[in-house]
Amino acid sequence: MIGQLLLPEGVNRTVLPLLIGRALRAFADGYVAVLLPVYLLALGFQSWEVGVLATATLLGSALTTLAVGAWGHHFRSRHLLLGAALLMTFTGFAMGSAFWPLLLIAFIGTLNPSSGDVSLFLPLEHARLAEAAQGTARTALFARYSLLGALFAAIGALVAALPDRLVLLSGMTRIDAFRLMFVLYALVGFSVWLLYRRLPESHAEEPQPPKPLDASRSVVLKLATLFSVDAFAGGLVVNSLLALWLFQRFGLSLTTAGTFFFWAGLLTAASQLVAPRLAKRIGLLNTMVFTHIPANLCLIGAAFAPGLETALGLLLLRALLSQMDVPARSAFVMSVVTPEERAAAASFTAVPRSLASAVSPSLGGALFAAGWWAAPLVACGALKIAYDLTLWRAFQRFK
């Protein structure tokens, strides 16, 4: 029954654990992205330190993803996924309160301060998803994958209000309540490990095992360069920094922020249902570009919004449009490379994104600390629009 609900027609059922695992991870990422800046501020850290820790999480994810692209073809993807799940478990249990240990955990762990998936799991799961379907079924499968991520990230954002409830009901300190949520993060990681033990050894029987980039190298490098611009821009306003912006500029409470990110996540999830139909009608590239541009205009507008209601309205409209390119982008990358290069292509398009997005949170945090509250949002929107137009120009004739 669950498989019939989650899997599009024509998709191999062996990827069902990947979809469920994506939902579980998104739930944990959803509340961590909201709680992380509040937890760090409660520990006495400054805005720029929040940005540095966000940079460390993204930089560490980029390097592990790069390692998967360079050497992952020597190992079975199932074993790498199990290792990633154990790393997620360790991350939750190891969260402390001192800056340098936290910086180390952020670098080597799986914390995700953004709205999307930037972790080691991403290229491994994408390669296996691409093997499970062809053509429009593949686009629909990536849409379900993104849909589950957005939906459960929204539910996780709503759970971000739980620490304040625990403080009221049990009398524990706010710091202890936050740490309890990181323990829950670790338990989610262990649940993902148990789930991925059910994955078959997909590459054992395949006539074409995964290999490094070869025939598709030039296309992948061009895409990776463009994706890195998009990711650098997005890193200026990752969810943790956007939450910090709402807290500092409008004095938003943790509960209200969690509610906002819940509704933003629901709108993002709804857009994933529309994305494959839109892609089938106007093409993958047009879906990527012409939903992204209006979303970024909304972000720029929110930077200059006169009040909280206007800002939240524009940000919710952005949430409805900004992630429609995700399943289209994933399907596009998987369709322009040979099957045996898919794991490497997923990694080498994800790595520049992660590296580029790792640089910008520190810059965004520094701009907030300097009192330039509009600058990160405006810069993000302008750079993303430039990326959209360049991508469309470079690949508009590509079949």
ChimeraX attribute file (.defattr): number of C-alpha atoms within 10 A of each C-alpha:
attribute: neighborCount
match mode: 1-to-1
recipient: residues
	/A:1	5
	/A:2	8
	/A:3	15
	/A:4	10
	/A:5	8
	/A:6	17
	/A:7	19
	/A:8	20
	/A:9	12
	/A:10	14
	/A:11	19
	/A:12	14
	/A:13	13
	/A:14	15
	/A:15	23
	/A:16	22
	/A:17	18
	/A:18	23
	/A:19	22
	/A:20	20
	/A:21	26
	/A:22	24
	/A:23	22
	/A:24	22
	/A:25	25
	/A:26	28
	/A:27	25
	/A:28	27
	/A:29	27
	/A:30	33
	/A:31	30
	/A:32	28
	/A:33	28
	/A:34	29
	/A:35	27
	/A:36	25
	/A:37	27
	/A:38	21
	/A:39	19
	/A:40	20
	/A:41	15
	/A:42	14
	/A:43	13
	/A:44	12
	/A:45	15
	/A:46	15
	/A:47	23
	/A:48	19
	/A:49	21
	/A:50	25
	/A:51	30
	/A:52	21
	/A:53	28
	/A:54	32
	/A:55	28
	/A:56	25
	/A:57	26
	/A:58	32
	/A:59	23
	/A:60	24
	/A:61	29
	/A:62	27
	/A:63	19
	/A:64	20
	/A:65	29
	/A:66	23
	/A:67	15
	/A:68	25
	/A:69	26
	/A:70	17
	/A:71	12
	/A:72	21
	/A:73	17
	/A:74	12
	/A:75	12
	/A:76	16
	/A:77	25
	/A:78	20
	/A:79	14
	/A:80	16
	/A:81	22
	/A:82	21
	/A:83	15
	/A:84	22
	/A:85	27
	/A:86	20
	/A:87	19
	/A:88	25
	/A:89	25
	/A:90	21
	/A:91	22
	/A:92	24
	/A:93	16
	/A:94	15
	/A:95	19
	/A:96	13
	/A:97	14
	/A:98	11
	/A:99	15
	/A:100	11
	/A:101	13
	/A:102	18
	/A:103	19
	/A:104	14
	/A:105	22
	/A:106	24
	/A:107	22
	/A:108	20
	/A:109	28
	/A:110	27
	/A:111	27
	/A:112	27
	/A:113	31
	/A:114	24
	/A:115	25
	/A:116	19
	/A:117	19
	/A:118	24
	/A:119	25
	/A:120	28
	/A:121	25
	/A:122	19
	/A:123	27
	/A:124	26
	/A:125	21
	/A:126	21
	/A:127	23
	/A:128	19
	/A:129	24
	/A:130	25
	/A:131	18
	/A:132	16
	/A:133	20
	/A:134	17
	/A:135	11
	/A:136	16
	/A:137	19
	/A:138	27
	/A:139	28
	/A:140	28
	/A:141	27
	/A:142	27
	/A:143	28
	/A:144	22
	/A:145	26
	/A:146	27
	/A:147	29
	/A:148	24
	/A:149	29
	/A:150	31
	/A:151	24
	/A:152	25
	/A:153	33
	/A:154	29
	/A:155	22
	/A:156	26
	/A:157	30
	/A:158	25
	/A:159	22
	/A:160	28
	/A:161	20
	/A:162	18
	/A:163	23
	/A:164	16
	/A:165	14
	/A:166	17
	/A:167	16
	/A:168	12
	/A:169	9
	/A:170	9
	/A:171	10
	/A:172	13
	/A:173	13
	/A:174	17
	/A:175	16
	/A:176	13
	/A:177	20
	/A:178	23
	/A:179	19
	/A:180	16
	/A:181	20
	/A:182	24
	/A:183	19
	/A:184	15
	/A:185	26
	/A:186	24
	/A:187	18
	/A:188	22
	/A:189	27
	/A:190	19
	/A:191	17
	/A:192	26
	/A:193	21
	/A:194	16
	/A:195	17
	/A:196	21
	/A:197	13
	/A:198	13
	/A:199	18
	/A:200	12
	/A:201	12
	/A:202	14
	/A:203	16
	/A:204	10
	/A:205	8
	/A:206	10
	/A:207	8
	/A:208	11
	/A:209	15
	/A:210	22
	/A:211	19
	/A:212	20
	/A:213	21
	/A:214	14
	/A:215	11
	/A:216	15
	/A:217	16
	/A:218	11
	/A:219	14
	/A:220	21
	/A:221	16
	/A:222	14
	/A:223	20
	/A:224	22
	/A:225	16
	/A:226	21
	/A:227	24
	/A:228	21
	/A:229	20
	/A:230	22
	/A:231	25
	/A:232	23
	/A:233	29
	/A:234	26
	/A:235	31
	/A:236	28
	/A:237	28
	/A:238	24
	/A:239	23
	/A:240	26
	/A:241	28
	/A:242	22
	/A:243	24
	/A:244	27
	/A:245	23
	/A:246	19
	/A:247	17
	/A:248	15
	/A:249	14
	/A:250	12
	/A:251	12
	/A:252	16
	/A:253	12
	/A:254	21
	/A:255	17
	/A:256	15
	/A:257	22
	/A:258	27
	/A:259	19
	/A:260	20
	/A:261	28
	/A:262	25
	/A:263	19
	/A:264	25
	/A:265	28
	/A:266	22
	/A:267	22
	/A:268	28
	/A:269	26
	/A:270	18
	/A:271	22
	/A:272	31
	/A:273	17
	/A:274	13
	/A:275	27
	/A:276	28
	/A:277	16
	/A:278	17
	/A:279	21
	/A:280	14
	/A:281	11
	/A:282	11
	/A:283	16
	/A:284	22
	/A:285	21
	/A:286	20
	/A:287	23
	/A:288	25
	/A:289	22
	/A:290	17
	/A:291	19
	/A:292	22
	/A:293	21
	/A:294	16
	/A:295	25
	/A:296	26
	/A:297	17
	/A:298	23
	/A:299	26
	/A:300	21
	/A:301	19
	/A:302	23
	/A:303	19
	/A:304	15
	/A:305	16
	/A:306	10
	/A:307	11
	/A:308	14
	/A:309	11
	/A:310	14
	/A:311	19
	/A:312	16
	/A:313	16
	/A:314	21
	/A:315	25
	/A:316	23
	/A:317	18
	/A:318	24
	/A:319	26
	/A:320	22
	/A:321	24
	/A:322	24
	/A:323	26
	/A:324	31
	/A:325	25
	/A:326	20
	/A:327	27
	/A:328	28
	/A:329	21
	/A:330	21
	/A:331	26
	/A:332	17
	/A:333	18
	/A:334	24
	/A:335	17
	/A:336	16
	/A:337	21
	/A:338	14
	/A:339	17
	/A:340	20
	/A:341	25
	/A:342	28
	/A:343	29
	/A:344	29
	/A:345	32
	/A:346	25
	/A:347	28
	/A:348	27
	/A:349	25
	/A:350	26
	/A:351	30
	/A:352	25
	/A:353	26
	/A:354	28
	/A:355	23
	/A:356	24
	/A:357	29
	/A:358	28
	/A:359	22
	/A:360	26
	/A:361	32
	/A:362	24
	/A:363	18
	/A:364	31
	/A:365	29
	/A:366	20
	/A:367	19
	/A:368	22
	/A:369	16
	/A:370	11
	/A:371	12
	/A:372	12
	/A:373	18
	/A:374	17
	/A:375	16
	/A:376	27
	/A:377	24
	/A:378	23
	/A:379	17
	/A:380	24
	/A:381	27
	/A:382	16
	/A:383	17
	/A:384	26
	/A:385	21
	/A:386	14
	/A:387	23
	/A:388	22
	/A:389	13
	/A:390	14
	/A:391	19
	/A:392	16
	/A:393	10
	/A:394	12
	/A:395	14
	/A:396	12
	/A:397	8
	/A:398	8
	/A:399	9
